Amino acid sequence: MKIKTAELIISAAKDHQFPGGPFPEVALSGRSNVGKSSFINTILTRKGLARTSQRPGKTRTLNFYFINDRFHFVDVPGYGYAKVSKKEREAWGRVLEGYFEKREQLKGVVQLIDSRHLPTEDDKTMYSWLKHHDLPVLIVATKADKISKGKWDKHIKQIKEGLQMKSEDTIIMFSAETAQGKDQAWKEITQLLFSKEVRYIEKDNDEDEL
């Protein structure tokens, strides 16, 4: 995927703030500190576009990034941060539940999980909830550079078993440091976004561009 334009267009706290239009989108979900901002910056080749919060767990908005004037990435609030109050978690939960259940433009979810560890209970709950609502999920196992490649299969197996992953979903080992998994991630995300569209090639015949 060749990225021509990428910008944060709105940080929405309520559903009436979500952008309209026919543009398909994928949501990015994950535990606080799992590396969502780094994933976004790496995959879009835009250093600093998504900023890491200095106060993990304090992001209260859904951040909509408009890419190539054609689709959105939606960075949703991180989950599992212990210092966030129960009241705040419940408030976020209501907004997110409405988004995931009712957003017609949503084509799938990229769920990020730290590849170094077993899925947390929050990871498991999120994945199960998404599958209950029949949403396609791409699992991105972050920080793959922290694990020797000889152990990748072991960690992939642990994540699959921990989540009880469905056969139709894919897992990718990813590193923001080395860009490992970037091309594969784009392939899967493109499939989520445009699986029902006819692919086309630009005049410059750039095969990596939609």
C-alpha distance (Angstrom), angle and dihedral (degrees) to the residues before:
residue distance angle dihedral
M1 . . .
K2 3.79 . .
I3 3.80 110.1 .
K4 3.79 112.5 -146.5
T5 3.81 99.2 164.0
A6 3.78 134.2 13.0
E7 3.78 126.3 167.5
L8 3.78 141.0 156.8
I9 3.79 103.7 -115.2
I10 3.80 102.0 176.8
S11 3.79 143.3 -4.0
A12 3.79 102.2 -145.7
A13 3.79 124.9 -161.4
K14 3.83 96.4 173.2
D15 3.78 132.6 41.2
H16 3.80 94.0 -116.3
Q17 3.82 87.1 64.2
F18 3.80 93.9 58.8
P19 3.83 110.5 113.0
G20 3.77 117.1 -105.6
G21 3.76 128.5 -142.5
P22 3.80 134.5 89.1
F23 3.80 97.0 -78.8
P24 3.81 114.3 132.2
E25 3.78 118.9 -130.0
V26 3.77 144.6 -168.9
A27 3.78 123.1 -148.1
L28 3.79 122.7 -137.7
S29 3.77 114.7 -145.2
G30 3.78 134.0 174.4
R31 3.74 149.1 126.5
S32 3.80 116.4 -66.1
N33 3.82 110.7 -87.3
V34 3.82 93.0 19.5
G35 3.81 91.4 120.4
K36 3.80 105.9 -99.5
S37 3.80 94.4 145.5
S38 3.79 91.6 48.4
F39 3.80 90.1 49.1
I40 3.80 91.8 51.6
N41 3.81 93.5 47.3
T42 3.79 93.1 46.9
I43 3.77 98.2 45.7
L44 3.80 92.6 45.5
T45 3.81 93.0 41.8
R46 3.79 89.6 -129.8
K47 3.79 113.7 129.0
G48 3.79 110.6 -146.4
L49 3.82 97.2 4.6
A50 3.79 90.8 120.5
R51 3.77 110.2 39.5
T52 3.77 124.1 -147.8
S53 3.79 110.4 -123.5
Q54 3.78 116.7 -118.5
R55 3.79 86.9 -145.5
P56 3.81 108.3 50.9
G57 3.77 113.9 -143.6
K58 3.80 93.7 21.6
T59 3.79 97.7 101.5
R60 3.80 106.3 112.1
T61 3.77 99.9 175.1
L62 3.78 141.8 76.9
N63 3.79 105.7 -122.5
F64 3.80 113.7 -147.6
Y65 3.82 116.8 -155.4
F66 3.81 116.2 -168.2
I67 3.80 111.2 -147.1
N68 3.84 126.3 -162.3
D69 3.81 88.8 -20.3
R70 3.79 86.1 -79.2
F71 3.81 114.2 80.9
H72 3.80 144.8 11.3
F73 3.76 137.0 -121.7
V74 3.80 109.7 -155.1
D75 3.80 116.0 -157.8
V76 3.80 106.5 -158.4
P77 3.84 125.3 -162.2
G78 3.79 114.9 -77.6
Y79 3.77 118.0 -109.6
G80 3.79 135.2 -143.4
Y81 3.80 100.3 43.3
A82 3.80 106.9 145.9
K83 3.81 98.1 -153.8
V84 3.79 93.1 61.8
S85 3.79 111.2 99.9
K86 3.78 121.8 -114.4
K87 3.81 89.4 -117.9
E88 3.80 91.7 54.9
R89 3.82 92.2 47.2
E90 3.80 90.5 51.1
A91 3.81 91.6 49.6
W92 3.80 91.7 50.6
G93 3.77 89.8 44.7
R94 3.79 93.1 58.5
V95 3.81 92.8 50.6
L96 3.79 93.0 45.6
E97 3.78 93.5 45.6
G98 3.78 90.2 54.3
Y99 3.79 91.3 47.0
F100 3.80 96.1 50.0
E101 3.81 94.1 42.3
K102 3.79 101.3 42.2
R103 3.80 109.6 24.3
E104 3.79 104.9 111.9
Q105 3.81 93.9 -168.8
L106 3.82 92.2 58.5
K107 3.81 110.1 107.3
G108 3.79 101.1 171.7
V109 3.79 147.2 -31.5
V110 3.79 131.7 -105.7
Q111 3.80 105.4 -149.8
L112 3.79 113.4 -164.6
I113 3.80 119.8 -151.4
D114 3.80 129.0 178.8
S115 3.79 104.2 -107.2
R116 3.80 92.4 -152.0
H117 3.78 94.7 67.0
L118 3.77 141.6 44.5
P119 3.82 114.0 -94.6
T120 3.78 111.4 -84.6
E121 3.78 123.1 -126.8
D122 3.80 87.6 -102.8
D123 3.80 90.3 53.3
K124 3.80 90.3 50.8
T125 3.80 93.1 46.6
M126 3.79 92.6 49.4
Y127 3.79 94.0 48.8
S128 3.81 92.6 47.1
W129 3.80 91.1 48.3
L130 3.81 92.5 50.7
K131 3.79 91.9 49.1
H132 3.81 90.8 47.3
H133 3.80 85.9 60.4
D134 3.83 91.8 47.9
L135 3.79 95.4 -114.9
P136 3.81 119.4 154.6
V137 3.81 110.4 -120.1
L138 3.79 130.4 -157.9
I139 3.80 111.7 -162.5
V140 3.80 113.2 -147.0
A141 3.80 112.1 -167.4
T142 3.80 104.1 -153.6
K143 3.82 132.1 -153.5
A144 3.80 92.5 33.6
D145 3.81 89.6 156.4
K146 3.81 88.0 70.3
I147 3.81 90.4 64.7
S148 3.79 126.2 64.6
K149 3.80 111.4 -112.8
G150 3.78 89.9 -122.0
K151 3.80 88.9 67.1
W152 3.80 97.8 45.6
D153 3.80 94.6 96.2
K154 3.79 90.3 53.1
H155 3.79 92.9 52.0
I156 3.81 92.7 44.5
K157 3.80 89.3 53.0
Q158 3.80 91.5 49.5
I159 3.79 92.0 51.6
K160 3.80 93.1 46.9
E161 3.79 92.2 49.6
G162 3.78 93.9 42.2
L163 3.80 92.8 53.2
Q164 3.80 94.2 35.6
M165 3.77 85.0 -130.2
K166 3.76 119.4 -150.6
S167 3.79 116.8 -118.5
E168 3.79 92.7 -119.8
D169 3.81 92.5 61.6
T170 3.80 125.7 83.3
I171 3.80 132.8 -142.0
I172 3.81 123.4 -152.0
M173 3.80 129.0 -169.0
F174 3.81 106.5 -133.6
S175 3.79 138.1 -175.5
A176 3.78 125.1 -172.8
E177 3.81 88.1 -164.6
T178 3.81 96.6 58.4
A179 3.85 101.2 17.6
Q180 3.80 87.9 -121.2
G181 3.80 108.3 167.6
K182 3.80 95.6 16.2
D183 3.80 96.4 120.1
Q184 3.79 93.3 44.5
A185 3.80 90.8 47.9
W186 3.80 90.6 53.4
K187 3.78 90.8 49.4
E188 3.79 91.6 54.0
I189 3.82 95.1 41.5
T190 3.81 90.9 49.9
Q191 3.78 88.7 52.8
L192 3.80 90.6 52.2
L193 3.79 93.4 47.9
F194 3.78 101.5 41.2
S195 3.79 108.3 18.5
K196 3.79 90.2 122.7
E197 3.78 95.9 45.5
V198 3.77 130.7 84.6
R199 3.78 109.8 -109.0
Y200 3.77 117.4 -126.6
I201 3.76 137.2 -170.3
E202 3.79 124.2 -132.0
K203 3.78 120.5 -122.2
D204 3.79 90.5 -98.7
N205 3.82 88.4 60.8
D206 3.77 91.7 -127.4
E207 3.80 100.5 169.6
D208 3.79 92.0 -162.7
E209 3.78 93.1 59.9
L210 3.77 130.8 81.4
